[in-house]
Amino acid sequence: MTLKTFVLTLVLLVVLAACADPSPALPTQLPVAELPTEPPPSPTSLPPTRDLSVPTPPSSGNGTAVASAVPPTPTRIPTALPTPVEPLINLSAPDNGAQLVLGSDIVVRGLAQVGASQTISVTLISANGRALSGAPGIVNSVGWEAGLTVPISSSGAATLRATILDDIGTVLAQDSANVTLVLDASDNDRYLALYNPVEGDTAVSGYFLFFDGRAQQPVNNSITISLWMDACQTQVAAFTFTMSSSGYWQGQLGVPGDVSGPGCAIASFGTPGTETWREVQIPVNVLAADSDEATGVTIISPAEGSVTLSGQELALTGTAFNAATVLVSVLMENGRIVSELSATPDNFGYWEMQVLLPFDVSGAAEITATAQDADGSTLAEARRLITINPGPTPTPQP
């Protein structure tokens, strides 16, 4: 073995020894890992319908991927909802205060703002709340209108009412007009007329209220007079009397001492709602007996426009409120005073007297009743016109 060979062999042995038994390296200290205070959230599962595969874009043929066109997301246009209609109505004809003749056909008109499911109803209502007639309102290009027949059963104060209703009958809006139902006696075989009281008259609690009028074919020849309070919805007094036949009638009704305020004086015959029923309703004002305004006087008989004969006794009757005396005079149209007498009202205000008419008077005469206080001062007056015709000439005594 040559020296060169020996040296090469020695180098290879050293290299092999280094590879077979390397010197251990000192370990490097790792940082201590901190434990998380809360566990990491669990992975949320994807919806089962979602495709996780990556689509392969189409190729142009030369190895270049071509991007697919993504269709635009359509914009959703919201559907326009109809604007709710605020129900509004007015009644323009007939006018407030109009007179409607019994048995006539009328047209009721006005303006309205009505929804698709809403309707218009027109009703004629008596002063004490009875529904006398009704009809639907028809909407047209200029507003609405309804045809209505005024029944012959009830006269006096009434109300025309136009109403907007929903599909279940709830009142949404309304308007009304006060009207007067007027009797045409020449066009009715059966009717009831009320001359007194008239609208706006005063009644006094604890005193009589005077009624008079004319009745044609009254049922059972009976007339009922009554007083209604609480917006004419509650009857507080009533009296029924019998007539001998058709013609003029009169009566008195005692007003209860514990009522006051606006009310209705009502005369009627027959059964409400039947074909032969007739009724008249007049608004009156009832005053308490101790009211400063509770003064007045009425003439009950003779009736307005009645005819009497000279040389006969004339019965004069009436009522007075809170009066000490009533002075009654009979004045002829030529200025002659036929009589002037006084009477004292009773506790209910009723007064009466008899006047003997001279034989030599005839023509129109005016009866004046004057209510006076204890000092003779005038409180109220009432007047009535009658006619005095010549009576039979007295036979001379032998």
C-alpha positions as CSV (number, residue, x, y, z in Angstrom):
1,M,0.0,0.0,0.0
2,T,1.3,3.3,-1.0
3,L,1.2,6.4,1.1
4,K,-1.3,8.0,-1.1
5,T,-3.6,5.0,-0.8
6,F,-3.3,5.0,3.0
7,V,-4.1,8.7,3.3
8,L,-7.2,8.3,1.1
9,T,-8.4,5.3,3.1
10,L,-8.0,7.2,6.4
11,V,-10.0,10.2,5.2
12,L,-12.9,7.9,4.1
13,L,-12.9,6.2,7.5
14,V,-13.2,9.6,9.3
15,V,-16.0,10.7,7.1
16,L,-17.9,7.4,7.6
17,A,-17.5,7.7,11.4
18,A,-18.9,11.2,11.4
19,C,-22.0,10.1,9.6
20,A,-22.5,7.1,11.7
21,D,-22.2,8.9,15.1
22,P,-23.1,12.5,14.9
23,S,-22.7,14.7,18.0
24,P,-26.1,15.5,19.6
25,A,-27.3,19.2,19.2
26,L,-28.7,21.2,22.1
27,P,-32.6,21.4,21.9
28,T,-34.2,24.8,21.5
29,Q,-36.9,25.7,24.1
30,L,-40.3,26.2,22.5
31,P,-42.8,28.8,23.8
32,V,-45.6,27.4,25.9
33,A,-48.9,27.5,24.0
34,E,-51.8,29.3,25.8
35,L,-55.1,27.3,25.9
36,P,-58.1,29.2,24.5
37,T,-60.6,30.5,27.0
38,E,-63.6,29.4,24.8
39,P,-63.5,26.6,22.3
40,P,-63.4,27.7,18.7
41,P,-66.8,27.7,17.0
42,S,-68.0,24.6,15.3
43,P,-67.9,24.8,11.6
44,T,-71.4,25.7,10.3
45,S,-72.7,23.1,8.0
46,L,-73.6,24.3,4.5
47,P,-77.1,23.9,3.2
48,P,-77.4,20.5,1.6
49,T,-78.5,21.9,-1.7
50,R,-75.4,24.0,-2.1
51,D,-72.9,22.7,-4.8
52,L,-69.4,22.8,-3.5
53,S,-67.8,21.8,-6.8
54,V,-65.7,24.4,-8.6
55,P,-67.2,24.8,-12.1
56,T,-64.7,24.5,-14.9
57,P,-64.8,27.6,-17.1
58,P,-65.3,26.9,-20.8
59,S,-62.3,26.9,-23.1
60,S,-62.0,29.1,-26.1
61,G,-60.2,26.3,-28.0
62,N,-56.8,27.7,-27.7
63,G,-56.4,26.8,-24.0
64,T,-57.7,30.2,-22.7
65,A,-60.6,30.0,-20.3
66,V,-63.6,32.1,-21.3
67,A,-65.6,33.8,-18.6
68,S,-69.3,33.0,-18.6
69,A,-71.8,35.9,-18.7
70,V,-73.7,36.3,-15.4
71,P,-77.4,37.2,-16.0
72,P,-78.3,40.4,-14.2
73,T,-80.6,40.0,-11.1
74,P,-84.0,41.3,-12.1
75,T,-85.1,44.4,-10.1
76,R,-88.5,43.8,-8.3
77,I,-90.9,46.7,-8.8
78,P,-93.2,47.0,-5.7
79,T,-96.9,46.8,-6.4
80,A,-98.7,50.1,-5.8
81,L,-101.4,49.7,-3.2
82,P,-104.6,51.8,-3.6
83,T,-104.8,54.8,-1.3
84,P,-107.5,54.3,1.2
85,V,-110.5,56.6,0.6
86,E,-111.6,58.8,3.5
87,P,-115.5,58.6,3.5
88,L,-117.1,62.0,3.2
89,I,-120.7,63.0,2.5
90,N,-122.8,66.1,2.4
91,L,-126.6,66.5,1.8
92,S,-127.2,69.6,-0.4
93,A,-130.8,69.1,-1.4
94,P,-133.5,69.5,-0.1
95,D,-132.3,72.6,1.9
96,N,-132.2,72.7,5.6
97,G,-135.7,73.9,6.7
98,A,-137.4,72.7,3.5
99,Q,-141.1,71.8,3.5
100,L,-142.0,68.4,2.1
101,V,-145.6,67.6,1.3
102,L,-146.9,64.2,2.5
103,G,-147.3,61.7,-0.2
104,S,-144.9,63.5,-2.6
105,D,-141.8,62.0,-4.3
106,I,-138.6,63.9,-3.7
107,V,-134.9,63.6,-4.9
108,V,-132.2,63.9,-2.3
109,R,-128.8,65.0,-3.6
110,G,-125.3,65.7,-2.4
111,L,-121.6,65.2,-2.8
112,A,-119.6,62.2,-1.5
113,Q,-116.3,60.4,-1.3
114,V,-117.0,56.7,-1.1
115,G,-114.8,53.6,-1.1
116,A,-115.4,50.6,-3.4
117,S,-117.1,48.5,-0.7
118,Q,-119.0,51.3,0.9
119,T,-122.7,52.3,0.3
120,I,-124.9,55.4,0.8
121,S,-128.2,55.2,2.6
122,V,-130.8,57.9,2.9
123,T,-133.4,57.9,5.7
124,L,-136.4,60.1,6.7
125,I,-136.7,60.2,10.5
126,S,-139.5,61.7,12.6
127,A,-138.7,64.0,15.5
128,N,-139.0,61.1,18.0
129,G,-136.8,58.8,16.0
130,R,-139.2,56.7,13.9
131,A,-137.8,55.7,10.5
132,L,-140.5,56.8,8.1
133,S,-138.9,56.1,4.7
134,G,-135.5,55.1,3.2
135,A,-133.7,54.5,0.0
136,P,-130.1,53.8,-1.3
137,G,-128.0,56.6,-2.7
138,I,-126.6,56.1,-6.2
139,V,-123.2,57.6,-7.0
140,N,-123.0,59.4,-10.3
141,S,-120.5,61.7,-12.1
142,V,-121.4,64.8,-10.1
143,G,-122.1,63.3,-6.7
144,W,-124.9,61.1,-5.5
145,E,-128.7,61.1,-5.4
146,A,-131.6,59.0,-4.1
147,G,-135.4,59.0,-4.8
148,L,-137.6,59.0,-1.8
149,T,-141.4,59.0,-1.2
150,V,-142.6,61.1,1.8
151,P,-145.2,58.9,3.6
152,I,-148.6,60.2,4.5
153,S,-148.5,58.8,8.1
154,S,-146.5,61.4,9.9
155,S,-146.3,65.2,9.7
156,G,-144.4,68.0,11.5
157,A,-140.7,68.1,12.4
158,A,-138.4,65.5,10.8
159,T,-134.8,64.9,9.7
160,L,-133.4,63.7,6.4
161,R,-130.1,61.8,7.0
162,A,-127.5,60.6,4.4
163,T,-125.1,58.0,5.7
164,I,-122.0,56.1,4.3
165,L,-121.9,52.5,5.5
166,D,-119.2,49.9,5.3
167,D,-119.9,46.3,4.2
168,I,-121.1,45.3,7.7
169,G,-123.3,48.3,8.2
170,T,-121.0,50.5,10.3
171,V,-121.6,54.2,10.0
172,L,-118.5,55.9,8.5
173,A,-119.8,59.4,7.8
174,Q,-123.2,61.2,7.7
175,D,-124.9,64.5,7.1
176,S,-128.5,65.6,7.7
177,A,-131.0,68.4,7.1
178,N,-134.0,69.4,9.3
179,V,-137.2,69.4,7.3
180,T,-141.0,69.9,8.0
181,L,-143.5,67.4,6.7
182,V,-146.6,69.3,5.5
183,L,-150.1,68.0,5.3
184,D,-152.2,68.5,2.2
185,A,-155.7,67.9,3.6
186,S,-157.3,68.1,0.1
187,D,-155.3,65.1,-1.1
188,N,-155.9,62.7,1.9
189,D,-159.1,60.9,3.0
190,R,-157.6,60.2,6.4
191,Y,-155.4,62.7,8.2
192,L,-154.6,64.5,11.4
193,A,-153.8,68.2,11.6
194,L,-152.4,70.0,14.7
195,Y,-153.0,73.7,15.0
196,N,-151.6,74.2,18.5
197,P,-149.0,74.1,19.8
198,V,-146.8,75.4,17.1
199,E,-143.0,75.0,16.7
200,G,-141.2,77.0,19.3
201,D,-144.1,77.3,21.7
202,T,-143.4,77.2,25.5
203,A,-144.8,74.8,28.0
204,V,-144.4,75.1,31.7
205,S,-143.9,72.2,34.1
206,G,-146.9,71.8,36.4
207,Y,-149.3,73.5,34.0
208,F,-151.6,72.5,31.1
209,L,-150.3,72.4,27.5
210,F,-153.1,73.1,25.0
211,F,-153.6,71.1,21.9
212,D,-156.1,71.6,19.1
213,G,-156.5,70.5,15.4
214,R,-158.6,68.6,13.0
215,A,-159.0,64.9,12.4
216,Q,-160.5,63.1,9.4
217,Q,-161.5,59.4,10.0
218,P,-159.6,59.0,13.2
219,V,-159.3,55.3,14.3
220,N,-162.0,54.5,16.9
221,N,-162.7,58.3,17.0
222,S,-159.8,58.6,19.5
223,I,-157.0,61.1,19.7
224,T,-154.0,60.8,21.9
225,I,-151.9,63.9,22.9
226,S,-148.5,63.4,24.5
227,L,-145.3,65.1,25.6
228,W,-141.9,63.6,24.9
229,M,-138.6,64.6,26.4
230,D,-134.9,63.5,26.2
231,A,-134.5,64.6,22.5
232,C,-138.2,63.5,22.0
233,Q,-137.3,59.8,22.8
234,T,-139.1,59.4,26.1
235,Q,-142.9,59.9,26.6
236,V,-143.5,61.6,29.9
237,A,-147.2,62.4,29.7
238,A,-150.2,61.3,27.5
239,F,-154.0,61.7,27.4
240,T,-156.5,60.0,25.1
241,F,-160.0,61.3,24.4
242,T,-162.8,60.4,22.1
243,M,-164.4,62.5,19.3
244,S,-168.0,62.2,18.2
245,S,-166.9,62.2,14.5
246,S,-164.4,63.7,12.2
247,G,-163.8,67.4,12.6
248,Y,-162.2,69.9,14.9
249,W,-160.8,68.7,18.2
250,Q,-159.0,70.2,21.3
251,G,-157.5,68.9,24.5
252,Q,-155.2,69.8,27.4
253,L,-152.3,67.8,28.7
254,G,-150.9,68.2,32.2
255,V,-147.1,68.7,32.0
256,P,-145.2,66.9,34.8
257,G,-143.7,69.2,37.4
258,D,-140.2,67.6,37.2
259,V,-139.4,68.0,33.5
260,S,-137.8,70.8,31.6
261,G,-135.9,71.4,28.4
262,P,-136.5,70.8,24.7
263,G,-139.2,68.3,23.9
264,C,-142.0,67.4,21.4
265,A,-145.7,67.8,21.6
266,I,-147.3,64.9,19.7
267,A,-150.8,64.1,18.6
268,S,-151.7,60.8,17.0
269,F,-154.4,58.2,16.3
270,G,-154.1,54.5,15.3
271,T,-151.3,52.0,15.9
272,P,-147.8,53.1,14.8
273,G,-146.6,51.3,11.6
274,T,-150.1,50.4,10.4
275,E,-151.8,51.9,7.3
276,T,-154.3,53.9,9.4
277,W,-151.8,55.4,11.8
278,R,-151.4,59.2,11.7
279,E,-149.1,61.4,13.9
280,V,-148.0,65.0,14.1
281,Q,-144.8,66.0,16.0
282,I,-144.0,69.6,17.1
283,P,-140.9,70.7,18.9
284,V,-141.6,72.7,22.1
285,N,-139.6,74.1,25.0
286,V,-140.6,73.1,28.5
287,L,-139.7,75.6,31.3
288,A,-139.4,75.0,35.0
289,A,-142.3,76.6,36.9
290,D,-139.9,78.9,38.8
291,S,-138.1,80.1,35.6
292,D,-138.2,83.9,35.0
293,E,-139.3,83.1,31.4
294,A,-142.2,80.9,32.5
295,T,-145.0,83.3,31.5
296,G,-147.6,83.0,28.8
297,V,-151.3,82.7,28.0
298,T,-153.3,80.8,25.4
299,I,-156.9,80.8,24.2
300,I,-158.5,77.4,24.1
301,S,-162.0,78.3,22.9
302,P,-163.5,79.5,20.8
303,A,-161.4,78.0,18.0
304,E,-159.6,80.2,15.5
305,G,-162.0,81.2,12.7
306,S,-165.1,79.8,14.4
307,V,-168.5,81.3,13.9
308,T,-171.0,82.2,16.6
309,L,-174.3,84.1,16.8
310,S,-175.1,87.4,18.3
311,G,-177.4,87.3,21.3
312,Q,-175.8,84.0,22.4
313,E,-173.4,83.2,25.2
314,L,-169.8,82.8,24.2
315,A,-167.6,80.5,26.3
316,L,-164.0,81.7,26.6
317,T,-161.4,79.4,28.1
318,G,-157.6,79.2,28.1
319,T,-154.5,78.7,30.2
320,A,-152.0,81.1,31.7
321,F,-148.6,80.5,33.3
322,N,-147.7,82.2,36.6
323,A,-150.3,84.9,36.1
324,A,-152.4,86.5,38.9
325,T,-155.3,87.4,36.5
326,V,-156.3,87.1,32.9
327,L,-158.0,90.1,31.2
328,V,-160.2,89.1,28.2
329,S,-161.7,91.5,25.7
330,V,-163.9,91.0,22.6
331,L,-163.3,93.8,20.0
332,M,-165.4,94.2,16.9
333,E,-163.8,95.3,13.6
334,N,-165.5,98.7,13.9
335,G,-163.7,99.4,17.2
336,R,-166.6,98.5,19.5
337,I,-165.6,96.7,22.7
338,V,-168.2,94.1,23.3
339,S,-166.9,92.8,26.5
340,E,-163.9,93.1,28.9
341,L,-163.8,90.7,31.8
342,S,-161.1,89.2,34.0
343,A,-160.6,85.6,35.3
344,T,-158.3,84.0,37.9
345,P,-156.3,80.9,36.7
346,D,-156.5,77.8,38.8
347,N,-153.4,75.9,40.1
348,F,-152.9,74.4,36.7
349,G,-153.3,77.7,34.9
350,Y,-156.8,77.1,33.5
351,W,-159.2,80.0,33.2
352,E,-162.7,80.4,31.8
353,M,-165.6,82.9,31.5
354,Q,-168.9,83.4,29.7
355,V,-169.7,86.5,27.6
356,L,-173.2,87.4,26.5
357,L,-173.0,88.9,23.0
358,P,-175.4,91.7,22.2
359,F,-178.0,91.2,19.5
360,D,-176.8,94.2,17.5
361,V,-173.3,93.1,16.8
362,S,-172.1,91.1,13.8
363,G,-168.9,90.7,11.7
364,A,-165.3,89.9,12.5
365,A,-164.3,90.0,16.1
366,E,-160.9,89.8,17.9
367,I,-160.5,88.1,21.2
368,T,-157.5,89.2,23.3
369,A,-156.4,87.4,26.4
370,T,-153.8,89.3,28.6
371,A,-151.9,87.6,31.4
372,Q,-151.1,90.0,34.3
373,D,-149.1,89.8,37.4
374,A,-150.3,90.9,40.9
375,D,-149.5,94.6,40.1
376,G,-151.5,94.5,36.9
377,S,-148.5,94.5,34.6
378,T,-148.8,92.6,31.3
379,L,-146.9,89.3,31.2
380,A,-148.1,87.9,27.9
381,E,-150.9,88.2,25.3
382,A,-152.8,85.9,22.9
383,R,-155.2,86.8,20.1
384,R,-157.8,84.9,18.2
385,L,-160.2,85.9,15.3
386,I,-163.8,84.7,15.1
387,T,-166.9,85.7,13.2
388,I,-170.2,86.8,14.8
389,N,-173.3,86.3,12.6
390,P,-176.7,87.9,13.4
391,G,-178.7,85.7,15.7
392,P,-182.4,85.1,15.6
393,T,-184.4,88.2,16.4
394,P,-185.8,88.0,19.9
395,T,-189.6,87.7,20.2
396,P,-191.1,90.7,22.0
397,Q,-192.7,89.9,25.3
398,P,-196.4,90.9,25.7
